[in-house]
Amino acid sequence: MKKLLLASVSVMAFVSAAANANVQPEKINLSSLINTAMTNVKMADVLPANDAHIVVKRQSKAILTEETQISLHNSLLALSKVEDAKGKEITDVADGE
C-alpha cells in the first residue's frame, strides 16, 4: 500500500513538473511598467521625511555667522590697538619726547 501511494505521489509530481515546464513566461514591457510606477508612485510618499539637509544647512549657516563675527571682532580689536598705538605716538611726539 505504501509503495502504491509513493508511486502515485511520484507520478503526480512528475506530471506537475512536466506541465509547468511547458508554460512559457509572459513577457513584460519593462519601460511601460517603469513609466506607470513613476507616474503612480510619489517619492515623497514612499520615502520617509528626512530633513537632515535642512538642519545641516541651518547649522553650517549659524557656525559661519558665528565665526565671521569672531573674526570681525578680532580685526576690530587689532585695528583699535593699532589706532591706540598711533595716537600714543602722536601724543609722544607732541609732548616732545
C-alpha positions in Angstrom: 0.0 0.0 0.0 2.8 2.4 0.9 4.5 1.6 -2.4 1.4 2.4 -4.3 0.9 5.7 -2.5 4.6 6.6 -3.1 4.3 5.7 -6.8 1.1 7.8 -7.2 2.7 10.7 -5.5 5.8 10.4 -7.7 3.7 10.2 -10.8 1.7 13.3 -9.8 5.0 15.2 -9.1 6.4 14.2 -12.5 3.2 15.2 -14.3 3.0 18.6 -12.4 6.7 19.3 -13.2 6.1 18.5 -16.9 3.0 20.7 -17.1 4.9 23.6 -15.5 7.8 23.2 -17.9 5.6 23.8 -20.9 4.3 27.1 -19.7 6.1 30.0 -21.3 6.7 33.0 -19.1 4.7 36.1 -20.0 6.9 38.9 -21.4 6.6 42.2 -19.5 7.2 45.5 -21.1 9.7 47.0 -18.6 9.6 50.5 -19.9 5.8 50.8 -19.6 6.0 49.2 -16.2 8.6 51.8 -15.1 6.6 54.7 -16.5 3.5 53.5 -14.8 5.3 53.2 -11.5 6.9 56.6 -11.9 3.5 58.3 -12.6 1.6 56.5 -9.9 4.1 56.5 -7.0 5.1 59.8 -5.5 8.6 59.5 -4.0 7.7 61.9 -1.2 5.0 59.4 0.0 7.4 56.4 -0.2 10.5 57.9 1.3 10.5 58.8 5.0 10.6 62.5 5.8 14.3 63.4 6.1 15.1 67.0 6.8 18.8 66.3 7.6 20.0 68.5 4.7 17.9 71.4 6.0 19.3 71.0 9.6 22.8 70.8 8.3 22.3 73.9 6.2 21.0 75.9 9.2 23.8 74.7 11.4 26.5 75.5 8.9 25.0 78.9 8.3 24.9 79.6 12.1 28.5 78.4 12.5 29.7 80.5 9.6 27.9 83.6 11.0 29.5 83.0 14.4 33.0 82.5 13.0 32.5 85.7 10.9 31.5 87.7 14.0 34.5 86.4 15.9 36.9 87.2 13.1 35.4 90.7 12.7 35.7 91.3 16.5 39.3 90.2 16.4 40.0 92.5 13.5 38.3 95.4 15.2 40.4 94.8 18.3 43.6 94.7 16.3 42.6 97.9 14.5 41.8 99.6 17.8 45.2 98.6 19.2 46.9 100.0 16.1 45.0 103.3 16.4 45.8 103.5 20.1 49.5 102.9 19.3 49.4 105.6 16.6 47.6 108.0 18.9 50.2 107.4 21.6 53.0 108.1 19.1 51.3 111.3 18.1 50.9 112.3 21.7 54.5 111.4 22.5 55.8 113.5 19.5 53.6 116.4 20.5 54.9 116.3 24.1 58.4 116.4 22.8 59.6 113.1 23.9 
